[in-house]
């Protein structure tokens, strides 16, 4: 269980008061408390610690908030509160919401630099709730850890070990195809993108759950570092490209959450894991590759490599005729231009699935936003020498054209969702430190839970 929560029925009371209700709430409090909160400038500071007048022990903490329904009410309290165990005042639904924000705010990536651990804990009296909170925080923090890890320590072979360990932990099955095995088994685009690196490209495959259960297949872009290839990125664009395996991190974290909750589904996770490096055998602009599905693709730009590794994995995902395919990828800057870095966009070929996903995201305070598969833009992927080009002739609508490229590898009868995510916090927010971030996986998990349980 996370060190940030404790299975206990006792703790220092932690109360949240909405600003619009402050005056009426204060009028009902003892005069001594009113005086103390006034002396503490509670109205402006928003946090007040109340001690016992005789012992000096902390007996209550009050937080003033703008919106009592804000998921991140307690997102920065794990580092602000003094050492101790606290108990949120409110019903079980409120406790669950606020406690998860508290736990996520206590995350620190400390693999290479020792950092002080949060000293505050939450007392959770409901053991099943404590377990559920721990599972969610563990999955989200796994995504963060994977994205934050430098590329030298998070190459295809390292992702392979993570997935193999996950399979072992949950009694799943793991297999992989490495290096030239990708050519032998007909995954040519994954091999092409990763062949220039000394870290051999791989297709990682995890299976879990009853074979007769509804099948959900997750596909994650695992570009462990993206130099841009021969269309080399500038240094500013390359600086954080350790996060280009963020899609893989998302599906790994989501898979852990699904398996820990024992959802009644047949789960498959496919991660094409590569490094897009520069070497004498790197693929080139103008090259043409025949994909696993048989579609020929002209390489217009080697920095549009994510869709190339995904297209073979998506073609493989079709083999089992799954009930739903969901892919996650740090695919385009265009999606960030459209929606910013903190709202993940997704595309779907099934409007009912899309609507329910957005609804699930709203309910669990993990918003996601549907973007259109505007078919008119498919013409922008035209190639004179192949069936399709790997990127459009214009940067406009870049997230849409990337999604339309991927759609070519999905059977029209297969429900499919494509998430284009940032996987990174550019600014510190309550519960969300700068660095790797999981976006949309709680929304997807809650959608799957509602649908299949």
Secondary structure by P-SEA (a helix, b strand, c coil): ccccccccccccbbbbbbccaaaaaaaaccaaaaaaaaaaccccccbbbbcccccccccbbbbbbcccccccccccccccccbbbbbbcccaaaaaaaaaaaaaaaccccccbbbbcccbbbbbccaaaaaaaaaaaaaaaaaaaaaacccccccaaaaaaaaaaaaaacbbbbbbccccccccccccaaaaaccccccbbbbbbbbbcccccbbbbbbbbcccccccccccccccccccccccaaaaaaaaaaaaaaaaaccccbbbbbbbbbbbccccccccccccccccccbbbbccccccaaaaaaaaaaaaaacccccbbbbbccccccccccccccccccccccaaaaaaaaaaaaaacbbbbbbbccccccccccccccccccccccccaaaaaaaaaaaaaccccbbbbbbbcccccccccccccccbbbcaaaaaaaaaaaccc
